[in-house]
Structures are given as C-alpha cells and as structure tokens.
Amino acid sequence: MAIEKTVIVLGGGIVGICSALALMEGGLKVVLIDKQEPGQGASYGNAGVISPWSVVPQSIPGLWRYLPGWLLNSDGPIAIRPGYLPKLLPWGIKFLNQGTPEKIKRISEAMSTLNRSNVMLYRSLLRNTGNEHLITDSYYVHAFRQEHKIDVNSADYQFRKARGAVIERIGQQELRVLEPSLAKDFKGAVLIKGQARTLAPGEVGRVLLGKFLALGGTVLTENIQSLNPKNGGWKLTTTSQVHQSDTVVIAMGAWSAKLLQSLEIKVPLEAERGYHIRYPDSQTCLNHSVMDVDLKLVASSMSSGLRLAGTAEFTGLDRAPSEKRISSLISIAGKMIPSLKEQTPKTWMGTRPSMPDSLPCIGESKKHPGLFTAFGHGHCGFMMAPRTGELIAELVLGKSPSVDLDCFRPERFNS
C-alpha cells in the first residue's frame, strides 16, 4: 500500500514529468506511474520546435474548404480511416465550431499563456545538468513552393506578430543560402525568429526525469486498472499493487479520457496519430527547423540524425502504424530534401491527445476534488509542458493560479 498524502502523477510523457518535477520542487512527495519508460510518449517523436509564438489554433475560419483536398491527397497532411469517420464526426464538428474569429482570438491568448516562456523555462530546467546544449537557438523556416502564397500579413502570422514575434520574408536565393539542402523548387520562405529547437526531445525527458529522481521522486512502471474515490482521497489499482493518495494528477495524454470515463467525466479528447522518419546516417544538415508549408512536414537536424515529422491520422487508439502513411512521409521527405531519396530511414509513430479547441485540460475537477488534469496538448505538448507543470504545482499546493485557467477547465465542453 502506497504512503498516504503522496501526490500520484499518472503518465510519464513530458507533461507528466514536468508536472511531477514542479510538484517535487514545491516540497511535495510524488510518485510518477506509467505503463512504459517515462519520456518516450508522443513528445519523444516530435519535430523539436520550441516556439513562444505557437499561438495559432488548429481550427481557423475557412479551414473546411481545404479538408476535402487534403483527405483526397494520399500525401496530404490528414488521413482518416474510413471506418472511424462516424466516431470522429462529433469531435470534428466541435473542432470546426471553434474556428470562429471570436473564439480563435481567445484560444490564441490562452496558447500564448502556456508558450510564451517555454524557451526560458526549458533552459532553466536544464541549467547545471550538463545537458544545456539540448536546447539551441533557431528560426522556424516556413518554406513555400508558390511565391504568391508567401504573405507575412496573413492571419496566422498576424497572431504571432501580436505576441511579439519578429517575422521576415526572404526570397529564393536567400533561402538557398540559409538552407542549401532544401529542394530548389522552393520559391521563398517566412522566417519566424526568436525561438529555439531541441536536439533530442527524448533526451530532454530523460534528463528532467533524472532531476525528479535526484530530488527523491519515485517512478513506477505499472499498468493502471482503475481509479476510484475513497475516504476523501483516491484508490488507484494497478496490475502490481494498490495505491492511496489525497491527490492524483492525470497526465496520460490520449489515454486520459478513457480513465476519466469511469468517473463519469466526459472529455472530447481525440487520439491523433503522428509519424516521424529519421535518417541517422544522413550527412545532410539543416540549420533551423523547416516546415514544408504545402505538405505540412517539419524537418530538423537532431543529435540522432535528420528527423522529419508531421501528418495527422485519425484511426483510434492502439492500432498498428499505417505503412501507407510511412511510405507517404518518405516520399514527401525526398521532395523536400532531395539528398534523402536514396537513403533508408527509421520510422516512429505516436499518438497526440487533441482537444477540439487546441487547448489542454489543466485544472481540478469540479466533480472530484483532489483530481487534477494535465493532458490534451495536441501538437504543442513539448512546448507547453514546463508551464503546465508550474500551473499544476500551483493548483495542488493551493496557491492562487498565476494566470486565468478558465479556458483550460477539464469540463468546459460540458457547460
């Protein structure tokens, strides 16, 4: 039986690790539980971008016009398994309903709340670990094949500028100098400055987990069977033992909603699968994080090789990776960086926890005191993790939150 009044954090992804670490630094005793090695979830496989200016919601006005073309294109950024469409439809309607001018302004402000200090926070977390090099300054290069589409005054760039981003348009020749490895058919780019990238997302997770352990934290590898209220606290049953605690933080990513269902808490969380391919032996090196705007693929040089990540696939939890999507990603990579065409990559697939409004669930359940949520970060889990951890620690410690958390309420879609 676990010790009473220990805070239990369920989920060992980067959000769970940052939450557990912040709770430990707040003087609490913490047990982190996951079914696999911590730090190896969805954020492990991302493109490594760390941007204070990631403030553009996924659902924007007029997005529906592009969806049919994307879905019909085998190399498009979105794929839906046909049999899964009826189940996805209610979430999809909620998603599209978030793309109004009024809502996206509010959502953008909330995203900024979690992202604007992310570079500084990561550097602070890595200070004196000997791994400060894992975060490096970088532009975000949005590369375009059609010159007429390069518009620094478009709505998405205006959102970033409003938050302080420095944005610059460059032509084809300047792009060739900046990133000579890119295909020659790119006609120019938009540079988003003042941000960073990580050379190894998984290694960052391992380093921060090491800090957590050094502070006296406990990590358990166990499969969760049930979570139930008991005597004003919580009884957690795993395949190995029974734990009791006054406080539980659910940070299980895409698997969080399934656990909450047993507590009659409904959250419109969708499992959105993403893939990456990695070329460990490639001699090609990019100087910055680069996105192929047309094909929505992001490439970045990392310590383990050149990585290209992207696509959104909706097919439910726990299905095998799609060989078709992997082949598509390899094809796109060759179009983006020609030197990769004759090379064989290693592949990876992970599942993002996506909410219809692009915002995570951060807060204490109104229905169940002592139950806190930290999941649903979608494409921004790695970027939002440090600030999420700070906010969870404030809530669990009973402090007044340093920001308004109304937009992140876990039950916000039920009211």
C-alpha positions as CSV (number, residue, x, y, z in Angstrom):
1,M,0.0,0.0,0.0
2,A,1.4,3.4,-1.0
3,I,2.0,6.1,1.6
4,E,-0.9,8.4,2.3
5,K,-0.8,12.1,1.1
6,T,1.6,11.3,-1.7
7,V,0.8,13.0,-4.9
8,I,0.4,10.5,-7.7
9,V,1.1,11.6,-11.3
10,L,-0.3,9.3,-13.9
11,G,1.6,9.5,-17.2
12,G,5.3,9.7,-17.9
13,G,5.3,11.9,-21.0
14,I,7.0,15.2,-21.0
15,V,3.9,16.9,-19.5
16,G,3.8,14.3,-16.7
17,I,7.5,14.6,-16.0
18,C,7.4,18.4,-15.9
19,S,4.3,18.3,-13.6
20,A,6.0,15.7,-11.3
21,L,9.2,17.8,-11.2
22,A,7.4,21.0,-10.3
23,L,5.4,19.3,-7.6
24,M,8.7,17.9,-6.1
25,E,10.3,21.4,-6.2
26,G,7.2,22.6,-4.4
27,G,8.1,20.3,-1.5
28,L,5.6,17.5,-2.1
29,K,6.2,13.8,-2.2
30,V,5.5,12.5,-5.7
31,V,5.1,9.1,-7.4
32,L,5.1,9.0,-11.2
33,I,3.4,6.0,-12.7
34,D,3.4,4.9,-16.3
35,K,2.9,1.7,-18.2
36,Q,6.2,2.3,-20.2
37,E,9.5,4.1,-19.7
38,P,8.8,7.7,-18.9
39,G,9.7,10.3,-21.5
40,Q,9.0,8.1,-24.5
41,G,5.5,9.2,-25.4
42,A,4.1,11.5,-28.1
43,S,6.6,14.3,-27.4
44,Y,9.5,11.9,-27.9
45,G,8.8,11.8,-31.6
46,N,8.0,15.4,-32.3
47,A,9.9,17.8,-34.6
48,G,11.7,19.5,-31.7
49,V,10.3,23.1,-32.3
50,I,10.1,25.2,-29.2
51,S,8.3,28.4,-30.1
52,P,6.9,31.1,-27.9
53,W,4.9,32.1,-31.0
54,S,3.0,28.9,-31.4
55,V,-0.3,30.7,-30.8
56,V,-2.3,29.8,-33.9
57,P,-5.2,27.4,-33.2
58,Q,-5.6,24.3,-35.4
59,S,-9.2,25.2,-36.3
60,I,-9.3,28.6,-38.1
61,P,-12.0,30.3,-40.2
62,G,-12.4,28.7,-43.6
63,L,-10.4,25.6,-42.8
64,W,-13.3,23.3,-44.0
65,R,-12.5,24.4,-47.6
66,Y,-9.2,22.7,-47.5
67,L,-10.2,19.4,-45.8
68,P,-11.6,17.6,-48.9
69,G,-8.4,18.2,-50.9
70,W,-6.2,17.2,-48.0
71,L,-8.1,14.0,-47.4
72,L,-8.2,13.0,-51.1
73,N,-4.4,13.6,-51.5
74,S,-2.6,10.4,-50.5
75,D,0.4,12.6,-49.4
76,G,-1.9,15.1,-47.7
77,P,-1.5,16.2,-44.1
78,I,-4.6,14.5,-42.8
79,A,-5.8,10.9,-43.0
80,I,-9.0,9.3,-41.6
81,R,-9.6,5.5,-41.5
82,P,-13.0,5.2,-43.3
83,G,-14.5,3.0,-40.6
84,Y,-13.5,5.5,-38.0
85,L,-15.3,8.5,-39.5
86,P,-18.7,8.1,-37.8
87,K,-16.9,8.0,-34.4
88,L,-14.8,11.0,-35.3
89,L,-17.7,13.1,-36.6
90,P,-18.9,14.6,-33.2
91,W,-15.4,15.7,-32.4
92,G,-14.9,17.0,-35.9
93,I,-18.0,19.2,-35.6
94,K,-16.8,20.6,-32.2
95,F,-13.4,21.2,-33.8
96,L,-14.8,23.2,-36.8
97,N,-17.1,25.1,-34.4
98,Q,-14.0,26.5,-32.7
99,G,-12.8,28.2,-35.8
100,T,-14.7,31.5,-35.5
101,P,-12.9,34.9,-35.3
102,E,-14.1,35.4,-31.7
103,K,-13.1,32.0,-30.5
104,I,-9.7,31.8,-32.1
105,K,-8.7,35.2,-30.6
106,R,-9.5,33.8,-27.1
107,I,-7.8,30.5,-27.9
108,S,-4.7,32.2,-29.2
109,E,-4.4,34.2,-26.0
110,A,-4.6,31.0,-24.0
111,M,-2.0,29.3,-26.1
112,S,0.3,32.2,-25.6
113,T,-0.2,31.8,-21.8
114,L,1.4,28.4,-22.0
115,N,4.0,29.0,-24.7
116,R,5.4,32.5,-24.3
117,S,8.1,31.5,-21.7
118,N,8.8,28.0,-23.0
119,V,12.4,28.6,-24.2
120,M,13.4,30.3,-21.0
121,L,11.7,27.6,-18.9
122,Y,13.5,24.8,-20.7
123,R,16.8,26.5,-20.3
124,S,16.1,27.0,-16.6
125,L,15.1,23.3,-16.2
126,L,18.3,22.1,-17.9
127,R,20.7,24.5,-16.1
128,N,23.5,22.7,-14.3
129,T,22.6,19.3,-15.7
130,G,25.4,19.2,-18.2
131,N,22.8,19.0,-20.9
132,E,22.2,22.7,-21.7
133,H,23.2,22.0,-25.3
134,L,19.9,20.1,-25.9
135,I,18.2,23.5,-26.5
136,T,19.6,25.7,-29.2
137,D,18.5,28.9,-30.8
138,S,16.7,28.5,-34.1
139,Y,14.4,30.1,-36.7
140,Y,11.3,28.5,-37.8
141,V,11.5,28.5,-41.6
142,H,8.2,28.2,-43.4
143,A,9.2,27.2,-46.9
144,F,6.9,27.9,-49.9
145,R,6.8,26.4,-53.4
146,Q,4.4,29.1,-54.7
147,E,5.7,32.6,-54.3
148,H,2.2,34.2,-54.4
149,K,1.3,32.3,-51.2
150,I,4.1,34.0,-49.2
151,D,2.2,36.6,-47.2
152,V,3.6,37.8,-43.9
153,N,0.4,39.7,-43.3
154,S,-1.8,36.6,-43.3
155,A,-3.9,35.9,-40.2
156,D,-1.6,33.3,-38.8
157,Y,1.4,35.5,-38.9
158,Q,-0.6,38.4,-37.5
159,F,-1.4,36.2,-34.5
160,R,2.3,35.7,-34.0
161,K,3.3,39.3,-34.5
162,A,0.7,40.3,-32.0
163,R,2.5,38.3,-29.4
164,G,5.9,39.8,-30.2
165,A,7.3,37.5,-32.9
166,V,9.8,39.0,-35.4
167,I,8.8,37.7,-38.8
168,E,10.7,38.2,-42.1
169,R,10.1,37.2,-45.7
170,I,13.0,36.0,-47.8
171,G,13.3,35.1,-51.4
172,Q,14.5,32.0,-53.2
173,Q,18.2,33.0,-53.2
174,E,18.3,33.9,-49.6
175,L,16.6,30.6,-48.7
176,R,19.2,28.7,-50.7
177,V,21.9,30.4,-48.6
178,L,20.1,29.8,-45.3
179,E,19.2,26.1,-46.1
180,P,21.1,24.9,-49.1
181,S,19.8,21.3,-48.6
182,L,16.2,22.1,-49.5
183,A,14.8,21.3,-52.9
184,K,15.3,24.0,-55.5
185,D,11.6,24.4,-56.2
186,F,11.0,26.3,-53.0
187,K,10.5,29.9,-54.1
188,G,11.0,31.6,-50.7
189,A,10.2,31.4,-47.0
190,V,8.9,33.2,-44.0
191,L,11.3,33.3,-41.0
192,I,9.9,33.2,-37.5
193,K,12.7,34.4,-35.2
194,G,13.4,34.4,-31.5
195,Q,12.7,30.8,-30.7
196,A,14.6,27.5,-30.2
197,R,14.6,23.8,-31.0
198,T,15.7,20.7,-29.2
199,L,18.4,18.4,-30.5
200,A,16.8,15.4,-28.7
201,P,13.2,15.6,-27.3
202,G,13.5,12.1,-25.7
203,E,16.8,13.0,-24.0
204,V,15.3,16.2,-22.5
205,G,12.7,14.0,-21.0
206,R,15.3,11.6,-19.5
207,V,17.3,14.5,-18.1
208,L,14.3,16.0,-16.4
209,L,13.3,12.6,-15.1
210,G,16.8,12.3,-13.6
211,K,16.3,15.6,-11.8
212,F,13.0,14.3,-10.5
213,L,14.6,11.2,-9.2
214,A,17.5,13.1,-7.7
215,L,15.0,15.2,-5.6
216,G,13.6,11.9,-4.2
217,G,10.8,11.2,-6.6
218,T,9.6,7.7,-7.3
219,V,8.9,6.2,-10.7
220,L,6.9,3.0,-11.1
221,T,6.2,1.1,-14.3
222,E,2.7,-0.3,-13.8
223,N,-0.5,-0.8,-15.8
224,I,-3.4,1.1,-14.4
225,Q,-6.6,-0.9,-13.9
226,S,-8.9,1.5,-12.0
227,L,-9.1,4.8,-10.2
228,N,-11.9,5.3,-7.6
229,P,-12.7,7.9,-4.9
230,K,-12.1,6.5,-1.3
231,N,-12.4,8.2,2.0
232,G,-12.0,11.7,0.6
233,G,-9.0,10.6,-1.4
234,W,-8.2,8.2,-4.2
235,K,-7.7,4.5,-4.6
236,L,-5.6,3.6,-7.6
237,T,-5.4,-0.1,-8.6
238,T,-2.7,-1.3,-10.9
239,T,-1.6,-4.7,-12.1
240,S,1.1,-4.7,-9.4
241,Q,-0.4,-3.1,-6.3
242,V,-2.9,-0.7,-4.8
243,H,-2.0,3.0,-4.1
244,Q,-3.9,5.6,-2.0
245,S,-3.5,9.3,-2.2
246,D,-5.3,12.5,-1.5
247,T,-4.2,13.9,-4.8
248,V,-4.0,12.4,-8.3
249,V,-2.8,14.2,-11.5
250,I,-3.9,12.6,-14.7
251,A,-1.3,13.3,-17.4
252,M,-1.8,10.2,-19.6
253,G,-2.1,12.0,-22.9
254,A,-4.5,10.4,-25.4
255,W,-5.4,7.7,-22.8
256,S,-6.6,10.2,-20.2
257,A,-10.3,10.4,-21.4
258,K,-10.7,6.6,-21.1
259,L,-9.7,6.7,-17.4
260,L,-12.0,9.6,-16.7
261,Q,-15.0,7.9,-18.3
262,S,-15.1,5.5,-15.3
263,L,-15.6,8.6,-13.1
264,E,-18.4,9.9,-15.3
265,I,-16.3,12.8,-16.6
266,K,-16.7,13.2,-20.4
267,V,-13.9,15.0,-22.3
268,P,-13.9,15.3,-26.1
269,L,-10.4,14.1,-26.4
270,E,-9.3,12.6,-29.8
271,A,-6.3,10.3,-30.5
272,E,-4.4,12.0,-33.3
273,R,-1.6,9.9,-34.6
274,G,1.6,11.5,-35.9
275,Y,4.6,9.9,-37.6
276,H,8.3,10.7,-37.9
277,I,11.1,9.3,-40.1
278,R,14.7,9.7,-39.1
279,Y,17.8,9.4,-41.2
280,P,20.6,8.5,-38.7
281,D,23.3,8.2,-41.3
282,S,22.5,11.3,-43.4
283,Q,25.2,13.8,-43.9
284,T,22.5,16.4,-44.7
285,C,22.2,19.1,-42.0
286,L,19.6,21.8,-41.6
287,N,20.5,25.0,-39.8
288,H,17.0,25.6,-38.5
289,S,13.6,23.9,-38.1
290,V,12.0,23.9,-41.6
291,M,8.4,23.3,-42.5
292,D,7.2,22.5,-46.0
293,V,4.1,24.6,-45.9
294,D,2.4,22.8,-48.7
295,L,2.8,19.3,-47.3
296,K,2.9,20.2,-43.6
297,L,6.1,18.3,-42.9
298,V,8.7,19.7,-40.4
299,A,12.3,18.8,-40.7
300,S,15.0,19.4,-38.1
301,S,18.6,18.1,-37.6
302,M,19.0,16.3,-34.2
303,S,21.7,14.5,-32.4
304,S,20.3,11.2,-33.7
305,G,20.1,12.3,-37.3
306,L,17.8,14.3,-39.6
307,R,14.2,14.0,-38.5
308,L,11.0,14.8,-40.4
309,A,7.8,14.8,-38.6
310,G,4.2,15.5,-39.4
311,T,0.8,14.3,-40.6
312,A,-2.4,13.8,-38.6
313,E,-4.1,10.4,-38.7
314,F,-7.4,9.6,-37.1
315,T,-7.9,5.9,-36.5
316,G,-8.5,5.4,-32.8
317,L,-6.2,4.2,-30.1
318,D,-3.9,1.1,-30.1
319,R,-3.9,0.4,-33.9
320,A,-0.8,-0.7,-35.7
321,P,1.1,2.1,-37.6
322,S,0.0,2.6,-41.2
323,E,2.6,1.5,-43.8
324,K,0.8,3.7,-46.3
325,R,1.4,6.8,-44.1
326,I,5.0,5.9,-43.6
327,S,5.6,5.5,-47.3
328,S,3.9,8.8,-47.9
329,L,6.2,10.5,-45.4
330,I,9.2,9.0,-47.1
331,S,8.0,10.3,-50.4
332,I,7.4,13.8,-49.1
333,A,10.8,13.8,-47.4
334,G,12.5,13.2,-50.8
335,K,10.6,16.0,-52.4
336,M,11.6,18.4,-49.6
337,I,15.2,17.3,-49.3
338,P,16.4,15.5,-52.4
339,S,19.5,14.0,-50.8
340,L,17.2,11.8,-48.8
341,K,15.8,9.9,-51.8
342,E,18.4,7.1,-51.8
343,Q,18.5,6.7,-48.0
344,T,16.5,4.4,-45.8
345,P,15.0,5.9,-42.6
346,K,14.0,4.6,-39.3
347,T,10.3,5.1,-38.5
348,W,8.2,6.0,-35.5
349,M,4.5,6.6,-34.6
350,G,3.0,8.3,-31.6
351,T,-0.4,9.5,-30.5
352,R,-1.2,13.1,-29.7
353,P,-4.0,14.0,-27.3
354,S,-6.1,16.5,-29.2
355,M,-8.9,18.7,-27.9
356,P,-11.3,20.5,-30.4
357,D,-10.2,23.9,-29.2
358,S,-6.4,23.2,-29.4
359,L,-6.2,23.8,-25.6
360,P,-5.2,21.3,-22.9
361,C,-7.2,20.3,-19.9
362,I,-5.5,21.9,-16.9
363,G,-7.3,22.2,-13.6
364,E,-9.1,20.4,-10.7
365,S,-12.3,18.5,-11.4
366,K,-15.3,20.2,-10.0
367,K,-16.9,16.9,-9.5
368,H,-14.0,15.2,-7.8
369,P,-11.8,17.4,-5.5
370,G,-8.2,16.2,-5.4
371,L,-8.3,15.1,-9.1
372,F,-6.3,17.3,-11.4
373,T,-5.8,17.1,-15.1
374,A,-2.8,17.9,-17.4
375,F,-3.5,16.5,-20.8
376,G,-4.8,17.4,-24.3
377,H,-1.9,19.5,-25.6
378,G,-2.3,18.3,-29.1
379,H,0.7,19.4,-31.3
380,C,2.1,21.6,-28.5
381,G,2.8,19.1,-25.7
382,F,6.6,19.5,-25.7
383,M,6.3,23.3,-25.9
384,M,3.6,23.7,-23.2
385,A,4.9,21.1,-20.7
386,P,7.1,23.4,-18.5
387,R,4.4,26.0,-17.9
388,T,1.8,23.3,-17.5
389,G,3.9,21.7,-14.7
390,E,4.2,25.1,-12.9
391,L,0.4,25.6,-13.1
392,I,-0.4,22.1,-11.8
393,A,2.0,22.7,-8.9
394,E,0.3,25.9,-8.0
395,L,-3.1,24.3,-8.0
396,V,-2.1,21.2,-6.0
397,L,-0.3,23.4,-3.4
398,G,-3.5,25.5,-3.0
399,K,-2.0,28.7,-4.4
400,S,-3.9,31.2,-6.5
401,P,-3.1,30.4,-10.1
402,S,-0.8,33.0,-11.7
403,V,-3.0,33.0,-14.8
404,D,-6.7,32.7,-15.6
405,L,-7.3,29.0,-16.1
406,D,-10.9,29.2,-17.2
407,C,-10.1,28.3,-20.8
408,F,-8.4,25.1,-19.7
409,R,-11.2,23.7,-17.4
410,P,-11.4,20.0,-18.0
411,E,-15.2,20.1,-18.0
412,R,-15.5,23.2,-20.2
413,F,-17.3,21.3,-23.0
414,N,-20.0,20.1,-20.6
415,S,-21.2,23.5,-19.6
